[in-house]
């Protein structure tokens, strides 16, 4: 199966290795960057806390790591999907954390919040999946070699 040259993996420092689980943490296709669902785990897959607020902060931090590796930041988000295991209890706390990372009054992404029964690890309460628009860096133009000076005939 041939690989798609338009699709490339973005390796981000600070994120856990997703290869054992069969997915990429972050993929770029043109100017779009897709960030896999980020949860409240550190770079070794340790859940940071059973507290929703701490997990949400870690999930946003993980999204930031991915976007930074792609050359952007949270200001480049265009879409965000959030999964909460207890949406009725945790939605307001999630919004409070989101407002710390995504400042009201700045361009905000589209967003959906979905209540679900479970996430990958039993103590996880939140997952954030995101898409950002980050222009690709253009390769530096190659300089044309200088033409040799012509010798004047005498």
Secondary structure, DSSP 8 states (H G I E B T S, - for coil): ----TTEEE---TTS---GGGT--SEEEETTEEEEEEEESB-TTS-B--SSHHHHHHHHHHHHHHHHHHTT--GGGEEEEEEEETTHHHHHHHHHHHHHHHS-TTS---EEEEEE-S--SSTT--EEEEEEEE---------------------
